[in-house]
Amino acid sequence: MQEREVVLEISGLKTYFPIKTGIFKRTSGFIKAVDGVDLKVFKGETLGIVGESGCGKTTLCKTIVMLNSACEGKILWHDDEFGSIQLPTKDKKQLKHIRNRIQYVFQDPQSSLNPAFTVFGAMDDALKVNGVKSRKERRQIVCDLLRSVNMREDALDLYPHEFSGGQRQRIGIARALCVKPELLICDEAVSALDVSIQAQVLHLLCDLKNRLGLTFLFITHSLSVVEYISDRIAVMYLGRIVELGDTDDLFQNMFHPYTQALRSAVPVVDDSQRTTRILLSGDVPNPADPPPGCAFHERCWRCMPECKVETPKLRSYKVNDKDYYVACHEVHEKLKDKENETNGNK
């Protein structure tokens, strides 16, 4: 297989938030929002990150864009101009470069837009900072961006409250594109929209990816959405990635019990695609006090004694000649047998 170009590489990333208690606000513990994530994002792909609310998806991506501070691990941005840059960086030139290369589309399109600024005002400063001195040229660039997200030019001088939710999200996407990024992080970019509008925005993102050669990191809690838009999917649970693979391979196999439970909750129209509903017992563990061993073992119907003491590692296997990752003691033996069988048939 041809080696793909890595644009973002994450290794051993941990993001903890201190718990302050008492009159003197002493630190009594930590919320382990991201607890040891290893991940590579390849140029030109859409990597979907899926999981329940509170699993650490948004914290992971906000740590990448330096809105949160990591307490351990490395984030490396691979760039043609500067080579490998470790984030966060104190070099102002590199920092400005990274801010342009990585852009964020937030979940709530209303709160992410300043109500005091028009559409042009929301993008004007970014264009000034990046050397576009002429106001006429800046207005033309914003008009072009609006057309690229299927909006009319006369929206240029309107305020956020004058648009629908879907239109505001399109403006948020256009604002992210105004500095010509390479990686676009979409944080639940369609979850606040009606189903019909979701489809339009997803189609728009796919079109922009093909036209502009973008790379996407797409956060969602919906397996249906992530199946439609993603090339690869990472499943997160309590701050860790438990399964990762190409979209087709993951939906064909779904080795991890948590992934299977997520899939069984997706409503389907075709009875042939219907699966037996898996109802998980108990609640998601407290990230401030995660259980020993596998974080999922208290809710898992296939739990073994080993799961209660040893945290499973995210191991790599070959499935259909492609890298496939899973973190589950019970599944590791199964995947080893599958890999050996595949190699024996060659």
N, C-alpha and C positions, 0 to 999 in steps of 0.2 A: 504493500500500500504506500502511496505517496505521502511523505511527511508533511503534515499541515503546520502552518506558521502560528506560533503561540503569541498572542498579544498581551494577555494578562495571566499571571501565574501566582497562585496563592498556596502557601505551605504552612501548616501548623497554626492557622490563624485562630486567635482567641480574643473575644471582646467581652469583658466582664464589667458590670455596673455595680459600684459599692452600695451596700445597704447601710444607711446612717440611722442610728438609734440613740435614744437618751437625750438629755439636755445639751450635752456637749457634742452631739452628732458624731459619735465615734463609729468607725466602720465595724460592723458586727458580722458581715458576710458579703457575699457577692452573688449577683444574678448572672449566671453563665449563659448569656444570650447566644454567643457563638463559641463553641467549645472544641476547637481543633478541626479546622476545615482545610482540606487540600483540594485544589481545583485549578484546572487550566481552561482558558477561553481561547478558542482558535479564531483566526481572522476570517471574517465573512460568514460566521455561523450565528444561529440563534440558540442560545443556551437557556432553557427554561428551568427555573427553580420553583418547585412546588412543595406544598406542605400545609399543615393546619396553621391557623393564626397563632402566633407566639412561638413558632419553631425557629425563628432567627433569620428568616429570609431578608427582611428589610434591614435589620442590623448589619448583616453581612455586606449588603450593597452600600449602605451608608458609611461603613468602615472603608470600603474601597475608594469612595469619593472624599474621604477624610472629614466627613461630618461626625463620625465617631472615632474614638482613639482605640487602637488595638493594644492589648496588654502583652501579647506574645505572638510570634509568627512573622511571616514576611509576605509583602505584596509587591510583586515586580511587574512593572509595565515595560514591555519590549517595544522599542521605537527605532525607526530608521535614522532619525536625527540625533538622538541622545543615547542610543543603545538601551541598556537595561537600567531603569530608574526604580529605586526602592521608595515606596510610599509609606508614610508621608515624607516629603523632601523639604529641606530648608532652603534649597537653591531657588531663588525667586524666578529665575528664567525658566528652570525646569517646571516649577509649580504652575506658572502661567501656561506653559505648553500643555501640561497634563490637564489643567482646567478646560482647555479647549478640546483636547482629544477625548475626554470622558464627560458626557453630559447625562443629566438625570431628568426623567419624566415622573412627576410625583403622582400619587394615587388620587388625591382630591384636586380636580382642576380648578375649583373655585378658590380654595385657600392658598393655592400655589401661585396665584396671580394677584398682584397688588391692585386693589380696587381703585386706587388713586391714579393709576397709570392707564393710558390707552394702550392698544395693541402695539402701536409704534413705540410708545414710551417704554414698554416692557423689554424691547429688544435694542433700543437706541444706544444705551450705555455700553452694552457688550460690543456693538459694532464700532463705537468710538475707540474703545480700549484696544481693539484689534486693527486700528489704523485706517478706518474708513472716515475720512475727515469731512467729506461733502454731505450735507444734510439731504440733498436731492438724491445722491447715490444711496444713502442709507434707506431712504423711503422706497427706492426702487428695489433694493434687496429684500426689504420686508414684504413688499407686494409680491415679489417672486416666491418668497417662502409661503405666503398665504395661498398662492395658486398651487404650490406643490402639495399642500395638505387639503386641497379641494375647497378652499374658501374664497370669497369674492374680495377684490381689492378695496372696496369701500368699507371693509371692516377695520381698515388701518387706523382710523381715528375714533373708534368706538371703545367703550369701557367694558370690563369683564361681565358686569351685571346685565349687559344688553345681549348676551349670548346664552344659548342652551348649554347643558352639560357636555354634550358631544362636541359642540363648537369650541368650548373652552379647552377641552382636552386636545383638540387639533391645534389650538393656539399654543398650548404648552409644548407640543411636539415641534411646532415651527420655531418657538423660542430656543429649544434645545439644539435645533439644526443651524441656527444663525451663525455659530462659530465653527461650522464644518467639522463636527466631531467624527471620531473613528468608532468609538464604542458608545452605544446609547443604552442606558439602564432604565428599564420601564418597571416602575414599582406599582403593581396592581393597576396598570394604566387603563383597564377597561372595567374593573369591578364595580365602579360607581355608575355605570352607564346601563341603559336599557339593552336588552338582548340584540335588537335590530341594529342599534348604534354600535354595540360591541363588534358586530361583524364588519361594519364599515371601517371602524378604526383598525381592526386587525388586518383587514385587506389593505388599508393605507400603509401600515407599517411594513407589510410584506413587499408592497410596491416600492417604498422608499429604500428598503434594504437592497433590492435588485438594482434600482436606478443609481443609488449613491454608493454602493459597495460598503454598507454599514455592517457592524457587528452588534448583535443585541444580547443583553442579559435581561431576561424577561421573568419577573416575579409574579406568581399567581397562586391562588389556592384551588383553582379549577383545573382538573385534569383534561377536560374537554378543550379548554382554551390552549393549554400548553401543548396538547397533541396536535392542534391545528397549526401553530406558529413555529414550533421548535424543531431544530435539527437534532439536538441532544437534550436530555432531561436529567436534572439532579433532584432527588427526593430528599427533603430535610426533615429531621425529627429531633426536637430538643437540642438545637445548636449543632447538630452533626449531619453530614450527608450519609444516608444509609443505602442509597442505590443510585447508580449513574450509568447511562448508556445512550446509544442512539435511540431516537423516538420509536422507530419500528421494532427494534429489538426489545426495548423495555415493555412496550404494550403487548408484545408476543409472549414474553417470559414472566415479568413481574415476580421475581424470586422472593423478594423481601415481604414478610407478612404485612408490614405497615402499608406498602405500596398496594398490595392486594386489597386491603381494607379501604383505602382511598378509592380504588377503581370500582369496588362494589357499590359505593355511595353515589356514583354518577348515574343520573337518570338516562335511560335510552328509549328510543322509539321502536327499534327493531327487536322483537323478542329473541331472535337468534343471537343477539349480542348481550342479552341479559345474563348477569351472573348472580350467584347466591349472595344475598346481603350479609356482610360480615359486621356484626355489632361488637365494637370493642368494649370491654369491661373497664370500669374505673375512669379516671380522668388523666389528663396529661400531667406528668410529674412536675413538681415545683422546680423551676430552673435554678433556684437558690439552694436547693437541697436535692439534687438528682439521685436516683437510686444507684447502688453499686452495680457493676457489671453493665449489661445492655440496658439502656434507658427505656427500652420498649418492653422489657421482659414481664413487667407487672400486668400488661394488657395483652400479651401474646399467648395465643392458644397452642403454640408449638414450642413453648419455653422448655429448655433443658437445664439441668443443674449448673452447667458451665455458664449459662447466660446470666446467672445471678451473681457471679463473682468476677468474671473477666469481660472487659469491654471489647466487643468484636472490632477488628481492624477493617478498614475499607480496602479490600484486596482486589487486584486486577486479574481478569480472566479474558480469554478469547471466546467470543460468541459471534458466529458467522464471520470469522476473521477480523473482528473489530474488538477494541478494548471495551470491556464491560466491568463495572465495579459494584461490589455489594458488601455490606457489613452485617453479617449474620452468621452465628456459629452453625446453626442447623443447615444453612444453605451452602456453606463453604464446601462441605463434602460432596453435596449434590453437583455443584459447579465444577469441582475437580473431576468427578466422574464424567460429566458432560464434555469437558475439555479434552480429557484423555481419549474418550470415544471418538471425538472429532479428529484428533491427531492420528488415531489408529486407522481411520478410514481413508487418510490421505495417501 
